[in-house]
Amino acid sequence: MRYLHTMVRVADLDASLHFWTAQLGLEEVRRTENEKGRFTLIFLAAPKDKDRSAAERAPEVELTYNWDPEVYTGGRNFGHLAYKVDDIYATCQRLMDMGVVINRPPRDGNMAFVKSPDGISIELLQEGAPLEPAEPWLSMPNTGTW
């Protein structure tokens, strides 16, 4: 397992980028604009990590800007921790066998979400290419929120 990034929702993209980059000193390494989902993702890395490969970089900060205004309360602006795993199906099965709820099953063979006992969302991502979609994950519904 490898720690990838921490996601933080932001209400004012310009002000947040100014803080994280101009003031704190992180640098933008990639950006995704998703018109269908109406959000922007901006990944930031420390200057010494910017030119390293994704495998060598320290964990990044992911700023998530939802285009439709939303008031974030109760820590909602903090999104999730993310980890790559060698086999997402085996990892989810092991967690389920230990009583962990799979809130968002890996139906796509690539991504799943679970929560810590304190309600912190944890994203699990398949290392490398997604696995072939398979049961029981393919037809497993979401449980709760993530």
C-alpha positions in Angstrom: 0.0 0.0 0.0 1.2 3.5 -0.8 -0.3 6.8 0.5 -1.2 9.0 -2.4 -3.0 12.2 -1.5 -5.3 14.1 0.8 -8.4 15.8 -0.7 -9.6 19.1 0.6 -12.8 20.8 -0.8 -12.4 24.5 -1.4 -15.1 27.2 -1.7 -13.0 29.8 -3.5 -10.6 28.3 -6.0 -8.5 31.5 -6.5 -8.1 32.2 -2.8 -7.2 28.6 -2.1 -4.7 28.3 -4.9 -3.1 31.5 -3.7 -2.7 30.1 -0.2 -1.5 26.7 -1.2 0.9 27.9 -3.9 2.0 31.5 -3.5 1.9 31.5 0.3 2.6 27.9 1.3 4.8 27.1 -1.6 3.3 24.0 -3.2 3.3 23.7 -7.0 0.5 22.5 -9.3 1.3 19.1 -10.9 -1.9 18.4 -12.7 -5.5 19.6 -13.1 -8.7 18.0 -14.2 -11.9 19.9 -15.3 -15.0 17.7 -15.3 -17.9 19.5 -16.9 -20.3 16.6 -16.5 -19.5 16.3 -12.8 -19.2 20.1 -12.4 -15.9 20.0 -10.5 -12.2 20.9 -10.9 -9.4 18.8 -9.3 -6.0 20.4 -8.8 -3.1 18.3 -7.4 -0.3 20.1 -5.6 3.2 18.8 -4.7 6.1 20.2 -2.7 8.7 21.8 -5.0 11.2 19.1 -4.5 8.6 16.5 -5.5 7.2 18.2 -8.6 9.7 16.8 -11.1 9.7 13.3 -9.6 7.6 10.5 -11.1 4.3 9.8 -9.5 5.8 6.7 -7.9 8.6 8.7 -6.3 6.6 11.8 -5.2 5.5 12.3 -1.6 1.8 12.4 -1.0 0.0 15.3 -2.7 -2.8 17.7 -1.8 -5.9 17.4 -4.0 -8.0 20.6 -4.1 -11.5 19.8 -5.1 -13.6 22.8 -6.3 -17.3 22.0 -6.9 -18.7 24.5 -9.4 -22.1 24.6 -7.6 -21.8 26.5 -4.3 -21.9 24.4 -1.2 -21.4 25.4 2.4 -19.0 23.0 4.1 -19.7 22.3 7.7 -18.6 19.6 10.2 -15.4 18.9 8.4 -17.1 18.3 5.0 -14.3 20.2 3.3 -11.9 17.4 4.2 -12.6 14.7 1.7 -10.5 11.5 2.0 -7.2 9.8 2.3 -6.1 7.7 -0.7 -4.0 4.6 -1.0 -2.9 2.4 -3.9 -3.2 -1.4 -3.3 -1.8 -4.4 -5.1 -5.2 -6.1 -5.5 -8.3 -4.1 -4.8 -10.5 -7.2 -4.7 -8.3 -9.0 -2.3 -8.0 -5.9 -0.1 -11.7 -5.3 0.0 -12.4 -9.0 0.7 -9.9 -9.0 3.6 -11.4 -5.8 5.0 -15.0 -7.2 4.7 -13.8 -10.4 6.4 -12.7 -8.3 9.3 -16.0 -6.5 9.6 -15.2 -3.3 7.6 -18.1 -2.0 5.5 -17.2 -1.4 1.8 -19.1 1.9 1.3 -18.3 2.2 -2.4 -17.4 -1.3 -3.8 -14.8 -1.6 -6.5 -17.3 -2.3 -9.3 -14.9 -0.9 -11.9 -12.0 -3.0 -10.6 -10.2 0.3 -9.8 -11.7 2.2 -6.9 -13.4 1.6 -3.5 -14.1 3.6 -0.4 -14.2 2.5 3.2 -14.5 4.6 6.4 -12.5 4.6 9.6 -14.3 4.1 13.0 -14.2 8.0 13.2 -15.8 8.5 9.9 -12.7 9.4 7.8 -13.2 8.3 4.2 -10.4 6.2 2.7 -10.1 5.7 -1.1 -8.5 2.5 -2.2 -7.1 2.5 -5.8 -5.9 -0.4 -7.8 -2.1 -0.2 -8.5 -1.6 -0.2 -12.3 -4.4 -1.1 -14.7 -7.9 -1.7 -13.3 -8.8 -5.3 -12.7 -11.5 -6.9 -14.8 -15.0 -6.1 -13.3 -16.1 -9.2 -11.3 -18.7 -10.4 -8.8 -19.6 -9.9 -6.1 -18.3 -6.4 -6.5 -19.9 -5.7 -9.8 -23.5 -5.9 -8.5 -22.8 -4.7 -4.9 -24.6 -1.5 -4.0 -23.1 1.5 -2.2 -23.6 1.5 1.6 -23.9 4.9 3.4 -21.7 7.7 2.3 -18.0 8.0 1.5 
